[in-house]
Amino acid sequence: MWYVVQTITGNEEKAIDEIQKVVEGSAYEHCFLLKREAVWRIQGTCKIHVQPLFPGYVFVQTQHPEEFYRQLKAVSQFTKVLGKEESEFYPVSKDEELFLKRLLNKDKENTVRLSPVAVDEDGRIVQCGKPLQPFLDYIVKKRIRLRYVIIRIHLFGRDREILLGIRLEGDQEENEKYEDR
């Protein structure tokens, strides 16, 4: 099952490194950060950069949550497993995990890639590819010129707005990708 570990925003990679050094490998299978591609438009060119999908959150896959939680206390980076009580924490629900996996679209780098979209003359999305395609009804805001949409969904115990990058047919993309950390 997946669990969410909260850390200081901007220190997600450091928290992952610390967890991998301090927590025994037998306590968890995988510790990872969910990322998303976003677009900077500079002089008519789209430059793709990668940033955390959920700033301040790291994900852990474990079948031994109690042992992981016990060992996590030794991590010097500020970390806190999301849950309702100090001594107990809860997994990401099956529906939430399914939603996140659908967004990731089997990406090996745990990155939500840009969704190809086509818009009409009024700026309405008329055609869309994955990963956004199944979530068109969840869009609450779109900024086509800035190459993103925002979807709203209930996740980790509350409603969240998630920014997803898009690309239009004919966008000139730089091959260089920037990683925000």
N, C-alpha and C positions, 0 to 999 in steps of 0.2 A: 504494500500500500504506500501511497505518497503521503508525506507530511510536510507542513510548511514551517520553516524556521525563519523567524524575523530577526533582522540584523540592522545595522546602521546603513541608511541609504548611501550608496557610493562605495561601500565596503563589502559588497556581496562576494566578489572574487576572493578577497582576503579571508572572509568567513569560510568559504569553501576550502581554501588551502589549509586553514587552521583545523577545520573539522577532519580533513583527510590526514593531517599529521597527528591529531590527538585521539580521535575516536577510532577504535579498532575496526578493521574491515569486516569482521564477523558481525558487527552490530548494525550494518547497513549494506545495501547493494550498490547504491548510486547516490551521489550528492551533486546537484546541478542547479544551474541558473536558467530560467526561461528568458529568452531574448526575442527581440523583434527587429525587423528591418524597417528603417524609416528613410525618408528622402529629404535631402537639402537641394533646393533648386538654386543653382549658381550660374548666372549668365546663360540661361536657357538649357543648361545641362543638369541632369539629375544625378546627384552624388548619393550613393547609398551608404548609410551608416547603421551600425548595430548598437542597440542599447537594451537595458533590462526591460522586460515586459511588465514586471511588477517590482519597481525599485524598492529595496529594503527587504526582499523575500528570497529565500533560498529553498529549494525543494530537496527532500530526501526520500528515497525509496527504501523501505525497511520492512522486514517481517518480525523484527525484534524491537518494537518501539520503546518498551520500558528500559531495555539495556542501552539503546541509543540515547534516550533522554538522560539516563544516569551519567553516561560518559560525556554528554554535551556540556554538562556543568563545568567540566575542566577546560572548556574552550575559552581563551582569554578575550576573543572578540565578543562584543555584546551580541548574544544570541538568545532567542526565546522561542520555544515551540508554541505555535498558536493553539489555543485551547481555552476551556472555560475555567479551569481550576489550576492552582499551582502544582498539584500532584498528579494531574491527569491531563492528557491532551488527546486530540481527536484527529483522525486521518482526513485527508481530502476525500470528500464523498465520491462514490462511484460515478455519479452524474458529472461532478466537477472534473474528475480525472478524464472522463470521456470527452468533455468539452475541450479541455486543454490539449488532449491528444489530437482532437479534430483540428484545432487551430495549428498545431505543430505539423500536421499533415505528413507524419512519418519522417520529419527532418532529423538527420543524424546529429546535428549541432544544437538541437533544442531551440531552434530559431523560427519564429513565425515570419515567413517570407512575404514579400509584397504580393498583393493580389492584383491580377490584371483586370481592369474594368474598362467598359465603354460607356460613354455618357451621351445623352441627346443634347440638343441645342439649349435646353433649359437647365442642364446640369444634373438631370436625373440619371441614376445608374440604370442602364438598360441591359447590360450584360456583365457578368462577373465570373471570375474563376476562383479556385481555391487559394487560400483557406477561407476567404470571406464569404464565398457563395452560400453556405448553409445558414449564415447569420445575417442576411440582408434585412430581415424583419426586426433585428435588434439595433439597427443604426439609429442613433439619436442626434447625430451631428455629422456633417460632412464638409470637408474643405478640399474640393477637387483640385483647385489651383495649388494648394499646399501639399497635395498627395496623401491625404489621410482621411479616415472616417473614425468615428467613435461609436462603439457598441456598448449597450448597458445590459448587464447580466448579474444575477445573484451568485456570488462566489465568496467562499471563505466567511460565511456568516453575515454578509451584507451586500447591498447593491453596489456594483463597481462599474466604472466607465473605463473601457479599455481602448486605447488608441491603436489602430491598425493601419499600416502603410499600404498605399495603392500605387499602381502605375498605369498610365494610359498608353494605349496603342500609339506608337510613334515617339514615345519618350526616348530621348538620347540619354543613355546611361553610361557613366564612367565605369570602367572595369574596376577601378580602385574602390575598395570598401573600407570604411572607417569604423573602428570599434570604440564606442564610448565606454569609459570605465570610471 
